[in-house]
Amino acid sequence: MNGQIYTAMLNTIVNAQPSVLVTLDAAGTISHIYMTERSQASLAFLIGKNFAKLLRLIFGLRTTELLCHTINTCRLSQQQTTISQLKHITGKHLVEYFNCSFAPAPEQQVVVLFQKVTENVLFQEEFCSIAEQHETLNQDLCIAMANLDFQLMDLEQAHKKLSALYRITSIVQKTVNEKEVLEEIVVGITRELGFANAAIFLLDPTSQELVNKAHRGYYNDQVRIMVGQGIIGNAALSRELIYVPNTKLEPRYIPGTSNGFSEIAIPLIVGDQVIGVLDVEASEDHILKEYDLNLLRSLASQIAMTIAHASHVTKACVEASTDGLTNVYNYRHFRNIFNQEFKRATRYQRPLSLLMIDIDHFKHYNDLNGHLQGDDALKAVADLIRQHCRDTDFVFRYGGEEFVVLLPETIVTQAHIIAERIRQEIAGYPFQNGKAQPGGALTVSIGIAGYPNDAYSEMELIACADAALYSVKRADRNRSCLYSDQP
């Protein structure tokens, strides 16, 4: 009974996050080992192996020396110790981080626990970067608030201005989603400042049109106004605030609301670029004063900064998940999406297939044509893979010349059809000097595996697809192979 409780405790520890728990005897050999999502039977061959030699194969000499020194220190001092965020670069040049814990045990034994914390470390780094950006913007907003001229405003108007600016600051802290930012801004202008209608038009640089992205009180959600057209378009063209006291007497006015009487259009400028226009309308009983125009002018400046910040963070998030060379998803995003899709497949008992794709003799191609031409080939292969996958599939650069395709709701026989289509298209593509490759063309080999046919865990599914790929690489290449069809 105690043995069962002990085993259950170990399973709880190693399954909480990707982990390996090892017990070493006094000679440094493995006496017990537990690993996330691996059965004890599959790990039996490691019992009795020299731990230092295994570490050297995985981590290299320098890291192994550090780990072995820590193990000996733990054994001699009989004190627990920890190495946090141990950095390791894999054979595919990917960075991983581990927390390593060491605890003494009876008879000069030592228990070692490796926990993979790569995602936590990378998320923390990204969070710190975004927090620094927020802090910089908040400092700019505080300076702007300190410099506001309250001399011509009564106490109520001063309170309105501070409330509106505070709301903009809160938006930046709360969300970096551009649509949510714009919606919150127009709500704040109409609710807190008492204007009848408000809209934010953003500039489409290609068509030179101002597109209504968020509004309160306007008829049409899809309004597009050319730069130079109407009051809004003229504000963008002149880069100056335009105030129209009575829109009924203004020939440039484009009707878009039911209760607008006066209109103020203020260009949104970041650096030297007009990115859009803030358009505000007041009802007939709302008499506008000079401080209203100053208020909106100040708000427009902060709104432009907020929009630019949201766009920057959105772009940064996309870049963080995308491979810079091929523009497909990167390995880090693969781990996130794969984890989500595998959980969904197991929860609802739906099929999930995975293609492991490797370019044949790519080193030969690089040596013959140079790395710049090799980069062009990688981009072309990525484009061909993406073109022949479905909208619901995910394409990733796994590392080097390897790509992975994740196919939700797809059985392995369907995945095989897609893999063959990809392979044939690449084999027939006119790569530069492709005929100089072994076999007369630049080709790929593809390994295919699926849940639940071949594997019951994420690591098993990757391992099965990799094994199928290896069987092709070991044979004639330029072929796709199901894991179940291996010799």
C-alpha positions as CSV (number, residue, x, y, z in Angstrom):
1,M,0.0,0.0,0.0
2,N,2.8,2.4,0.9
3,G,4.5,1.6,-2.4
4,Q,1.3,2.5,-4.3
5,I,1.0,5.8,-2.4
6,Y,4.7,6.6,-3.1
7,T,4.3,5.8,-6.8
8,A,1.1,8.0,-7.0
9,M,3.0,10.9,-5.3
10,L,5.8,10.6,-7.8
11,N,3.4,10.6,-10.7
12,T,1.7,13.7,-9.3
13,I,5.1,15.5,-9.2
14,V,6.3,14.6,-12.7
15,N,2.9,15.1,-14.3
16,A,2.4,18.6,-12.9
17,Q,4.7,19.9,-15.6
18,P,7.2,18.2,-17.9
19,S,9.6,16.6,-15.4
20,V,12.2,13.9,-14.9
21,L,12.8,12.5,-11.4
22,V,15.9,10.4,-10.8
23,T,17.4,8.6,-7.8
24,L,21.2,8.1,-7.9
25,D,23.1,5.6,-5.7
26,A,26.4,6.4,-4.1
27,A,28.3,5.5,-7.3
28,G,26.3,7.9,-9.4
29,T,24.3,5.3,-11.2
30,I,20.5,5.5,-11.8
31,S,18.5,3.3,-9.3
32,H,15.0,4.8,-10.0
33,I,13.6,7.1,-12.7
34,Y,10.2,8.6,-13.4
35,M,9.4,10.8,-16.5
36,T,6.3,12.7,-17.6
37,E,4.1,10.7,-19.9
38,R,6.5,7.7,-20.0
39,S,5.8,4.3,-18.6
40,Q,8.2,2.6,-16.2
41,A,8.6,-0.2,-18.7
42,S,9.9,2.2,-21.4
43,L,12.5,3.6,-18.9
44,A,13.8,0.3,-17.6
45,F,16.8,0.3,-19.9
46,L,18.1,3.4,-18.0
47,I,18.4,1.7,-14.6
48,G,22.0,1.1,-13.7
49,K,23.3,3.6,-16.3
50,N,26.0,6.2,-15.3
51,F,24.1,9.4,-14.8
52,A,27.0,11.7,-15.6
53,K,27.4,10.1,-19.1
54,L,23.8,10.6,-19.9
55,L,24.0,14.2,-18.8
56,R,27.0,14.7,-21.0
57,L,25.1,13.4,-24.1
58,I,22.2,15.8,-23.4
59,F,23.7,18.9,-21.9
60,G,27.4,18.9,-22.9
61,L,30.5,19.0,-20.8
62,R,30.2,22.3,-19.0
63,T,26.6,21.9,-17.8
64,T,27.3,18.3,-16.8
65,E,30.3,19.5,-14.6
66,L,28.0,22.0,-12.9
67,L,25.3,19.4,-12.3
68,C,27.7,16.7,-11.0
69,H,29.4,19.2,-8.7
70,T,26.0,20.1,-7.3
71,I,25.1,16.5,-6.8
72,N,28.3,15.8,-4.9
73,T,27.8,18.9,-2.8
74,C,24.3,17.8,-1.9
75,R,25.6,14.3,-1.0
76,L,28.4,15.6,1.3
77,S,26.4,18.4,2.9
78,Q,23.2,16.4,3.2
79,Q,21.4,19.7,2.3
80,Q,18.8,20.4,-0.4
81,T,19.9,22.7,-3.2
82,T,18.4,24.2,-6.4
83,I,19.6,25.5,-9.7
84,S,16.9,27.8,-11.2
85,Q,16.4,28.5,-14.9
86,L,19.3,26.4,-16.1
87,K,19.8,27.4,-19.8
88,H,20.2,24.6,-22.4
89,I,20.5,25.0,-26.2
90,T,19.3,21.9,-28.1
91,G,20.8,20.3,-31.2
92,K,18.2,22.2,-33.2
93,H,19.5,25.5,-31.7
94,L,16.4,26.0,-29.6
95,V,16.7,27.5,-26.1
96,E,15.2,25.6,-23.2
97,Y,15.2,26.3,-19.4
98,F,15.0,23.9,-16.5
99,N,14.7,24.1,-12.7
100,C,16.9,21.5,-11.1
101,S,16.3,20.4,-7.5
102,F,18.7,18.1,-5.5
103,A,17.8,16.3,-2.2
104,P,19.9,13.9,-0.1
105,A,18.5,10.4,0.6
106,P,19.6,7.5,2.9
107,E,22.7,5.5,2.1
108,Q,24.5,8.4,0.2
109,Q,21.7,8.5,-2.4
110,V,20.6,11.7,-4.1
111,V,17.2,12.5,-5.6
112,V,17.4,14.8,-8.7
113,L,14.3,16.6,-10.1
114,F,14.4,18.3,-13.6
115,Q,11.4,20.5,-14.4
116,K,11.1,22.1,-17.8
117,V,10.1,25.8,-17.3
118,T,10.9,27.2,-20.8
119,E,7.4,28.6,-21.4
120,N,7.3,30.2,-18.0
121,V,10.6,32.0,-18.6
122,L,9.8,33.1,-22.1
123,F,6.4,34.4,-21.0
124,Q,8.0,36.3,-18.1
125,E,10.5,37.9,-20.5
126,E,7.6,38.9,-22.8
127,F,5.5,40.2,-20.0
128,C,8.4,42.3,-18.6
129,S,8.9,43.8,-22.1
130,I,5.3,44.8,-22.4
131,A,5.3,46.2,-18.9
132,E,8.2,48.4,-19.7
133,Q,6.4,49.7,-22.8
134,H,3.3,50.4,-20.6
135,E,5.4,52.2,-18.0
136,T,7.0,54.4,-20.7
137,L,3.6,55.4,-22.1
138,N,2.2,56.0,-18.6
139,Q,5.1,58.4,-17.9
140,D,4.3,60.3,-21.2
141,L,0.6,60.5,-20.2
142,C,1.5,61.8,-16.7
143,I,3.8,64.5,-18.3
144,A,1.0,65.5,-20.7
145,M,-1.5,65.7,-17.8
146,A,0.9,67.8,-15.8
147,N,1.3,70.2,-18.7
148,L,-2.4,70.8,-19.3
149,D,-3.6,74.3,-19.1
150,F,-6.5,74.5,-16.6
151,Q,-6.5,78.4,-16.3
152,L,-9.5,78.9,-18.6
153,M,-11.5,76.0,-17.2
154,D,-13.7,75.8,-14.1
155,L,-13.3,73.0,-11.6
156,E,-16.0,70.8,-13.3
157,Q,-14.3,70.9,-16.7
158,A,-10.9,70.2,-15.1
159,H,-12.3,67.1,-13.5
160,K,-13.8,66.0,-16.9
161,K,-10.4,66.4,-18.6
162,L,-8.6,64.4,-15.9
163,S,-11.2,61.7,-15.9
164,A,-11.0,61.3,-19.7
165,L,-7.2,61.2,-19.7
166,Y,-7.2,58.7,-16.8
167,R,-9.6,56.5,-18.7
168,I,-7.2,56.5,-21.7
169,T,-4.4,55.5,-19.4
170,S,-6.5,52.7,-17.9
171,I,-7.3,51.3,-21.4
172,V,-3.6,50.9,-22.1
173,Q,-3.1,49.0,-18.8
174,K,-6.2,46.9,-19.4
175,T,-5.9,45.7,-23.0
176,V,-3.6,45.9,-26.0
177,N,-6.4,44.8,-28.4
178,E,-6.9,47.6,-30.9
179,K,-10.6,47.1,-31.4
180,E,-11.3,47.1,-27.6
181,V,-9.1,50.2,-27.2
182,L,-11.1,52.1,-29.9
183,E,-14.4,51.0,-28.5
184,E,-13.5,52.1,-25.0
185,I,-12.3,55.5,-26.3
186,V,-15.5,56.4,-28.1
187,V,-17.6,55.3,-25.1
188,G,-15.4,57.5,-22.8
189,I,-15.8,60.6,-25.0
190,T,-19.6,60.3,-25.2
191,R,-20.3,59.2,-21.7
192,E,-17.7,61.2,-19.7
193,L,-17.5,64.4,-21.8
194,G,-21.2,64.5,-22.8
195,F,-20.8,64.6,-26.6
196,A,-23.7,63.3,-28.7
197,N,-21.6,61.2,-31.1
198,A,-18.0,60.1,-31.5
199,A,-16.1,58.1,-34.0
200,I,-12.5,57.1,-34.8
201,F,-11.5,56.8,-38.4
202,L,-8.2,55.1,-39.2
203,L,-6.2,55.7,-42.4
204,D,-5.8,52.9,-44.9
205,P,-2.4,53.9,-46.5
206,T,-3.1,51.8,-49.6
207,S,-6.5,53.3,-50.6
208,Q,-5.9,56.7,-48.8
209,E,-9.3,56.2,-47.2
210,L,-10.4,56.9,-43.7
211,V,-12.2,53.9,-42.3
212,N,-14.7,54.0,-39.4
213,K,-13.3,51.6,-36.9
214,A,-15.3,52.5,-33.8
215,H,-18.3,54.8,-33.1
216,R,-21.2,55.8,-31.0
217,G,-24.2,57.4,-32.7
218,Y,-23.3,57.0,-36.4
219,Y,-25.6,55.3,-38.9
220,N,-23.1,53.2,-40.9
221,D,-20.4,50.9,-39.4
222,Q,-18.6,50.6,-42.7
223,V,-18.1,54.3,-43.7
224,R,-15.0,55.1,-45.8
225,I,-14.1,58.7,-46.5
226,M,-11.3,59.7,-49.0
227,V,-8.6,62.0,-47.7
228,G,-9.7,65.5,-48.6
229,Q,-13.4,64.6,-48.7
230,G,-15.8,66.2,-46.2
231,I,-14.9,67.7,-42.8
232,I,-13.1,64.5,-41.7
233,G,-11.1,64.0,-44.9
234,N,-10.1,67.7,-44.9
235,A,-8.8,67.4,-41.3
236,A,-6.6,64.6,-42.3
237,L,-5.3,66.5,-45.4
238,S,-4.7,69.8,-43.5
239,R,-3.4,68.0,-40.4
240,E,-5.3,70.7,-38.4
241,L,-8.4,70.6,-36.2
242,I,-11.5,71.7,-38.0
243,Y,-14.5,73.0,-36.1
244,V,-17.9,73.6,-37.7
245,P,-20.4,75.3,-35.3
246,N,-23.4,74.5,-37.5
247,T,-23.2,71.5,-39.9
248,K,-26.4,72.6,-41.7
249,L,-24.5,75.6,-43.1
250,E,-21.4,73.6,-44.0
251,P,-21.3,72.2,-47.6
252,R,-18.5,69.8,-46.8
253,Y,-20.6,68.0,-44.1
254,I,-21.4,64.4,-44.8
255,P,-24.5,63.4,-42.9
256,G,-24.0,60.4,-40.7
257,T,-26.0,60.9,-37.5
258,S,-29.5,62.0,-36.5
259,N,-28.7,64.5,-33.8
260,G,-25.3,66.1,-34.7
261,F,-25.4,69.9,-34.8
262,S,-21.7,71.0,-34.5
263,E,-18.7,68.9,-35.5
264,I,-15.1,68.8,-34.5
265,A,-12.6,66.7,-36.5
266,I,-9.1,66.4,-35.1
267,P,-6.3,64.5,-37.0
268,L,-4.5,61.7,-35.0
269,I,-0.8,62.1,-35.6
270,V,2.0,59.9,-34.4
271,G,5.5,61.2,-35.1
272,D,5.0,62.9,-38.5
273,Q,2.3,60.5,-39.8
274,V,-1.4,61.0,-39.8
275,I,-2.9,57.7,-38.7
276,G,-6.6,58.7,-38.6
277,V,-9.1,61.3,-37.4
278,L,-11.1,61.7,-34.2
279,D,-14.6,63.0,-35.1
280,V,-16.9,64.3,-32.5
281,E,-20.4,65.8,-32.8
282,A,-22.3,67.9,-30.2
283,S,-26.1,68.3,-30.1
284,E,-27.8,71.7,-30.5
285,D,-28.2,72.2,-26.8
286,H,-24.5,71.6,-26.1
287,I,-22.8,74.9,-26.5
288,L,-19.1,74.4,-27.2
289,K,-16.5,76.6,-25.7
290,E,-12.8,77.1,-26.3
291,Y,-11.8,74.7,-23.6
292,D,-13.9,72.0,-25.3
293,L,-11.6,72.3,-28.3
294,N,-8.5,72.3,-26.2
295,L,-9.8,69.3,-24.3
296,L,-10.4,67.3,-27.5
297,R,-7.1,68.4,-29.0
298,S,-5.3,67.1,-25.9
299,L,-7.3,63.9,-26.0
300,A,-6.6,63.3,-29.7
301,S,-2.8,63.4,-28.9
302,Q,-3.2,60.7,-26.2
303,I,-5.6,58.7,-28.3
304,A,-3.0,58.6,-31.2
305,M,-0.4,57.4,-28.7
306,T,-2.7,54.7,-27.3
307,I,-3.6,53.4,-30.8
308,A,0.0,53.3,-31.8
309,H,0.9,51.4,-28.7
310,A,-1.9,48.9,-29.2
311,S,-0.7,48.4,-32.9
312,H,2.9,48.0,-31.8
313,V,2.1,45.4,-29.2
314,T,-0.2,43.5,-31.6
315,K,2.6,43.5,-34.2
316,A,5.1,42.3,-31.5
317,C,2.8,39.4,-30.5
318,V,2.6,38.3,-34.2
319,E,6.4,38.6,-34.6
320,A,6.9,36.6,-31.4
321,S,4.9,33.7,-32.8
322,T,6.2,33.9,-36.4
323,D,9.5,32.6,-38.0
324,G,11.2,35.7,-39.4
325,L,12.5,34.0,-42.5
326,T,9.6,31.9,-43.7
327,N,6.6,33.8,-42.2
328,V,5.1,30.5,-40.9
329,Y,4.6,29.9,-37.2
330,N,7.8,29.3,-35.1
331,Y,8.7,26.4,-32.8
332,R,7.6,28.3,-29.7
333,H,4.1,28.8,-31.1
334,F,4.0,25.2,-32.2
335,R,4.3,24.1,-28.5
336,N,1.4,26.3,-27.5
337,I,-0.9,25.3,-30.4
338,F,0.0,21.6,-30.3
339,N,-0.8,21.5,-26.5
340,Q,-4.2,23.2,-27.1
341,E,-5.2,21.0,-30.1
342,F,-4.0,17.8,-28.4
343,K,-6.1,18.6,-25.3
344,R,-9.1,19.3,-27.5
345,A,-8.6,16.1,-29.5
346,T,-8.4,14.0,-26.3
347,R,-11.3,15.8,-24.6
348,Y,-13.7,15.3,-27.5
349,Q,-12.1,12.1,-28.9
350,R,-11.4,13.6,-32.3
351,P,-8.6,12.7,-34.6
352,L,-5.4,14.8,-34.9
353,S,-2.6,14.2,-37.4
354,L,0.9,15.5,-37.6
355,L,3.3,15.8,-40.6
356,M,7.1,16.0,-39.9
357,I,8.7,17.4,-43.1
358,D,12.5,17.5,-43.8
359,I,14.2,18.9,-46.9
360,D,16.4,16.2,-48.4
361,H,20.2,16.9,-48.8
362,F,19.7,20.5,-47.7
363,K,23.3,20.9,-46.6
364,H,24.4,19.9,-50.1
365,Y,22.1,22.6,-51.5
366,N,23.5,25.2,-49.2
367,D,27.1,24.2,-49.9
368,L,26.5,24.3,-53.6
369,N,24.4,27.5,-53.8
370,G,25.2,29.5,-50.7
371,H,23.1,30.3,-47.7
372,L,21.2,33.2,-49.3
373,Q,19.9,30.9,-52.0
374,G,19.3,28.3,-49.3
375,D,17.1,30.9,-47.4
376,D,15.2,31.5,-50.6
377,A,14.6,27.8,-50.9
378,L,13.4,27.6,-47.3
379,K,10.9,30.4,-48.0
380,A,9.7,28.7,-51.2
381,V,9.2,25.4,-49.4
382,A,7.2,27.1,-46.6
383,D,5.0,28.8,-49.2
384,L,4.3,25.6,-51.0
385,I,3.4,23.8,-47.8
386,R,1.1,26.6,-46.8
387,Q,-0.6,26.7,-50.2
388,H,-1.4,23.0,-50.2
389,C,-2.8,22.9,-46.6
390,R,-6.3,23.8,-45.6
391,D,-7.4,26.9,-43.7
392,T,-7.9,24.8,-40.5
393,D,-4.3,23.4,-40.6
394,F,-1.3,24.9,-38.9
395,V,2.2,25.2,-40.5
396,F,5.3,25.6,-38.4
397,R,9.0,25.9,-38.9
398,Y,10.3,23.3,-36.5
399,G,14.0,24.2,-36.8
400,G,16.6,24.4,-39.5
401,E,15.2,22.7,-42.6
402,E,12.4,20.9,-40.8
403,F,8.7,21.9,-40.9
404,V,5.7,20.6,-39.0
405,V,2.0,20.6,-40.1
406,L,-0.7,20.1,-37.5
407,L,-4.0,18.8,-39.0
408,P,-7.0,18.9,-36.5
409,E,-10.0,16.7,-37.2
410,T,-7.9,14.7,-39.7
411,I,-7.3,10.9,-39.8
412,V,-3.9,9.7,-40.9
413,T,-5.1,8.5,-44.3
414,Q,-6.4,12.0,-45.1
415,A,-3.2,13.4,-43.8
416,H,-1.3,11.1,-46.1
417,I,-3.1,12.6,-49.2
418,I,-2.2,16.1,-48.1
419,A,1.4,15.0,-47.5
420,E,1.7,13.5,-50.9
421,R,0.3,16.7,-52.5
422,I,2.9,18.8,-50.7
423,R,5.7,16.4,-51.6
424,Q,4.9,16.3,-55.3
425,E,4.5,20.1,-55.6
426,I,7.9,20.6,-54.0
427,A,9.6,18.0,-56.1
428,G,8.3,19.7,-59.3
429,Y,9.1,23.2,-58.2
430,P,11.9,24.9,-60.3
431,F,14.4,25.7,-57.5
432,Q,17.6,27.3,-58.7
433,N,20.2,24.6,-59.4
434,G,17.7,22.0,-58.1
435,K,18.8,19.6,-60.8
436,A,22.2,19.5,-59.2
437,Q,20.7,17.8,-56.1
438,P,21.0,14.1,-55.6
439,G,18.1,12.6,-57.5
440,G,17.9,15.6,-59.8
441,A,15.6,17.8,-57.7
442,L,15.2,19.5,-54.3
443,T,12.8,17.2,-52.5
444,V,11.3,16.6,-49.1
445,S,10.7,13.5,-46.9
446,I,7.6,13.4,-44.7
447,G,6.7,11.3,-41.7
448,I,3.0,11.0,-40.7
449,A,1.5,10.0,-37.3
450,G,-1.9,10.5,-35.7
451,Y,-3.9,10.4,-32.6
452,P,-5.4,8.0,-31.5
453,N,-4.1,5.5,-34.1
454,D,-0.4,5.8,-33.3
455,A,0.0,7.8,-30.0
456,Y,-1.8,8.7,-26.8
457,S,0.4,11.7,-25.7
458,E,1.9,14.8,-27.3
459,M,5.5,13.5,-27.0
460,E,4.5,10.1,-28.4
461,L,2.9,11.7,-31.5
462,I,6.0,13.8,-32.2
463,A,8.2,10.7,-31.7
464,C,6.0,8.6,-34.0
465,A,6.1,11.2,-36.8
466,D,9.8,11.6,-36.4
467,A,10.3,7.8,-36.5
468,A,8.3,7.6,-39.7
469,L,10.4,10.5,-41.2
470,Y,13.6,8.7,-40.2
471,S,12.5,5.5,-41.9
472,V,12.1,7.6,-45.2
473,K,15.5,9.4,-44.7
474,R,17.2,6.1,-44.0
475,A,15.8,4.6,-47.3
476,D,15.3,6.4,-50.6
477,R,13.9,9.9,-49.4
478,N,11.5,12.0,-51.5
479,R,8.6,10.0,-50.0
480,S,5.9,10.2,-47.4
481,C,5.4,7.4,-44.8
482,L,2.7,6.6,-42.3
483,Y,4.1,5.5,-38.9
484,S,1.9,2.4,-39.1
485,D,3.6,1.5,-42.5
486,Q,7.2,1.4,-41.2
487,P,9.1,-1.8,-42.0
